[in-house]
Amino acid sequence: MNLSTYAANALLDGTAMPATLYVQLHIGDPGEDGTANIAGDTRRRSFTRTAAALGACSNAALLEWLLAPTDEDLTHVTVWDASSDGNPWWIGAITGAPVSAITGQTTEIPVNELDLSFQRWT
């Protein structure tokens, strides 16, 4: 996943990344502001992140979307600082996308599978 322009500027300005973040699913490229191609289930799921280590952190709990309102192929996720409105922090493609979301089935992101990182000096 990639830091959004908002997040890069916030970190450079000394803003701390929120401990609680919110994930939203997309059926296509969400664009720079993260608002395009939102999946049929528009709810954002909250999670607390693991402690950062070596420039990376991940979701500390299972994330679930219980009912897809329509069959669709999920391709991207965005990570926000609020359950609605707010600012995007990460935008990225789902590895192995598309992922088929079938009406009535659970769509989930297992613990530690949402990797949030940025390149660091090695």
C-alpha positions in Angstrom: 0.0 0.0 0.0 1.1 3.6 -0.6 0.9 6.6 1.6 -1.6 9.1 0.4 -0.4 12.7 -0.3 -2.4 13.7 2.8 -0.5 11.2 5.0 2.9 12.0 3.6 2.3 15.7 4.2 0.8 15.0 7.7 3.9 12.9 8.7 6.3 15.5 7.4 4.4 18.2 9.4 4.7 16.1 12.6 1.1 14.7 12.8 1.0 11.3 14.5 -0.7 8.5 12.6 -4.0 7.6 14.4 -4.0 4.5 16.5 -7.4 3.6 15.2 -7.9 3.5 11.5 -10.7 2.5 9.1 -10.6 0.3 6.0 -12.9 0.8 3.0 -13.2 -1.6 0.0 -13.2 -0.6 -3.7 -14.0 -2.2 -7.0 -11.5 -0.1 -9.0 -8.7 2.4 -8.5 -9.9 4.8 -5.7 -7.9 7.7 -7.0 -5.6 10.1 -5.1 -8.3 11.2 -2.7 -9.6 7.6 -2.1 -13.2 8.3 -3.0 -13.7 6.7 -6.4 -15.0 3.2 -7.1 -16.3 2.4 -3.6 -17.7 -1.1 -3.1 -21.4 -1.7 -2.7 -20.9 -2.1 1.1 -19.7 1.4 1.8 -19.1 0.8 5.5 -15.6 1.4 6.8 -14.3 -1.2 9.3 -12.2 0.1 12.3 -9.0 -1.5 13.5 -6.2 -0.8 15.8 -2.8 -1.2 14.3 0.1 -3.3 15.6 3.1 -1.4 16.9 5.3 -0.2 14.1 8.5 -2.3 13.6 11.0 -1.8 10.8 8.8 0.8 9.1 5.6 -1.4 9.0 2.5 -2.2 11.0 -0.7 -4.2 10.3 -4.2 -4.8 11.5 -4.3 -6.3 15.0 -7.8 -7.9 14.6 -9.9 -9.6 11.9 -11.8 -7.2 9.6 -15.1 -8.5 8.3 -17.8 -7.2 6.0 -20.7 -9.5 6.7 -23.1 -9.0 3.7 -22.1 -7.8 0.3 -25.2 -6.0 -1.2 -24.3 -7.2 -4.7 -21.8 -9.6 -6.3 -18.6 -7.6 -7.2 -14.9 -7.9 -7.7 -12.8 -6.1 -5.1 -9.5 -4.6 -6.3 -8.4 -1.9 -3.8 -8.6 -0.8 -0.2 -8.2 2.6 1.4 -7.3 3.3 5.0 -8.8 6.4 6.7 -8.6 8.3 9.9 -12.4 8.4 10.4 -15.4 6.2 10.0 -16.9 8.7 7.5 -15.4 11.6 5.7 -11.9 12.1 7.2 -8.6 11.7 5.4 -7.1 8.8 3.5 -3.8 7.6 4.9 -3.1 4.6 2.6 -4.3 3.6 -0.8 -3.5 0.3 -2.4 -4.4 -2.6 -4.6 -5.4 -6.0 -3.1 -2.7 -8.6 -3.7 -4.1 -11.2 -6.0 -7.0 -9.0 -7.0 -9.7 -9.2 -8.0 -11.3 -10.8 -5.0 -14.9 -11.9 -5.6 -17.4 -10.7 -3.0 -20.6 -12.7 -3.3 -23.9 -11.5 -1.9 -24.5 -13.1 1.5 -20.9 -14.2 2.1 -18.4 -12.7 4.5 -15.5 -10.8 3.1 -12.6 -10.5 5.5 -9.1 -9.4 6.0 -7.3 -11.7 8.4 -5.2 -10.5 11.3 -1.8 -9.1 10.2 -2.8 -9.3 6.5 -3.3 -5.5 5.9 0.3 -4.4 5.7 0.9 -0.7 6.2 4.4 0.4 5.4 6.6 2.8 3.5 10.1 2.5 2.1 12.8 3.1 4.6 16.5 3.5 4.3 18.4 0.2 4.6 
